[in-house]
Structures are given as C-alpha cells and as structure tokens.
Amino acid sequence: MWVNGPYPCGKWPDLRIARHRIIHELDPGEMIVADKGYRDNFCRFLTPTDDKPNLNAIMAQWRARHETINRRFKQFHVLQDVFRHDLTKHQVCFFAVANVTQIMIELGHFY
C-alpha cells in the first residue's frame, strides 16, 4: 500500500496526484494497475483494454484488492467523514490508519 498527502480536496484528483508523486517512486518498467480513469501518455498505468479480456479479468482481481483497502479505510471513517480536529493532525491520523491497515494485511486479515 502507498499513501501520500495531504492534498486539497477538489484541486487534486487521483490521476494528478499519481502524476505528481507515485510515478516518480516506480522502478524502471514498473507499472500501476488502475482503472480506465488513469489512461494517459505516461504509460505507467496498466488499465483495462478491449483487446485483452484475459488480462482485464486478472486486473479486476488486483483492483478488487484495492477496494478491500478502501473498505478498511471507510471502517475507520477517514474517507467520508469530516475531520473535526486541528488540520495539522490530519496527516498523522490518516497515516496511522494506513499503517494499521497495512499491518492487518500482513497478518492475513484480508476481510
């Protein structure tokens, strides 16, 4: 799992954040599995295509893992609720949830 931020809401959609940060963290030839919203000229995102249905099915399984992580974050209410504390604490709280989630995955708690 990889997280980064904070970024102001609205001005930083997912693709813009990815272009700004994560693609610079990739090794040469390494790619990110993403949905169709990540199609761009950087060619660092592996997205579904009409001509490769078998690959699309595999990528769907990989993206499902990502959705599991999103579900875990939602259980902590960090993706939908308003943060009602000092904004300087937001990143620390979000990263704490990311770390707890990562540990749960490493311990085999996928669901």
N, C-alpha and C positions, 0 to 999 in steps of 0.2 A: 504494500500500500504506500502511496505517496501523497502527501498533502503539502500545501503551500499557502501563504497568505499572511495577513488579510488583504482582501481586495474590496473596494467599494461596490456595493450592490448596484446592478444595472449597467455600470460602465465597463465591467469586466466579465463578459460571457465566458463560458468554459473554453472555447476554442482560442480566444485571445489570451487567456491565462496559460494555456498549453503552449502557444507560440512564444509567449514571453519567458516561460520558465522551464517546463519539463523537457521540451525537445533538446534543450542545451545540456540536460543531465544524461541523455541517452548515449550509449556506446555506439561507435560506427556500425551501421547496419541494423541496429536495434530499432524495433518499431513498437507502437502502442496500438492495441486492439481498441477500436472505438466504433461508435455508430455513424450513420451517414452524415450527421452534422459536423463531423470532423474532416470531411473531404476538403483538401486544399492542395496547393502546389508544393508543399514541403515534402510530401511523400513519406512522412514519418508515422502516419496513421494507417493502420490496416483496417479498412472499412468494408462493409458488405458490397458485393458487386453482383450484377445479374448473370455474369458468365461463369461463376464459380459456386454453385449451390452447395457442394460438399464443404468447402471452406467456410461458407456462410453459416452452416449448421454448427461447425466447430467454434466459430467466433461467437455464435449466440450463447453457447455454453460458457465461454470465457466472460462474456458481458454479464451473464446471469450471476457470476461470482461477484462482480462489481455491484450489482443490485443488492446482493446479500449484505455487502458492506454498507451501502446506503441505508438499508433497512435497520442495521445495527445502529447507525448514527441517529436515525429517527427515534429509536428506542430511548436515546439519551436526550431527545428533543433539541438537538443542536442544528437541525436543518430547517425547522419550520417555526419554532417559537422565537419571539423577540427576546434578545439578550438584554436583561434588565439590570445589569451591573455596570460598573465602570468599564468603558470600552477598551481601556488598556489591558483588561483581564481577559478579553475575548479570545485572543490567540492562545493563551495559556490553557484556557478551558477546552477549546476545540482540539488542541494538540493532545491534551490529556485523554479525551475521548478517543482520538485516533490511536494513541498508544495502548489503551485498554482494549480496543477492538483488535489491534494487531496481536496482542498477547493472547486474546481469546482464540483467534485463528490459529496461532502457532500451537496452542494447547489442544487443537482439534475440535473446538466448539464452533461449528460452521453454521448452526441454525439457531 
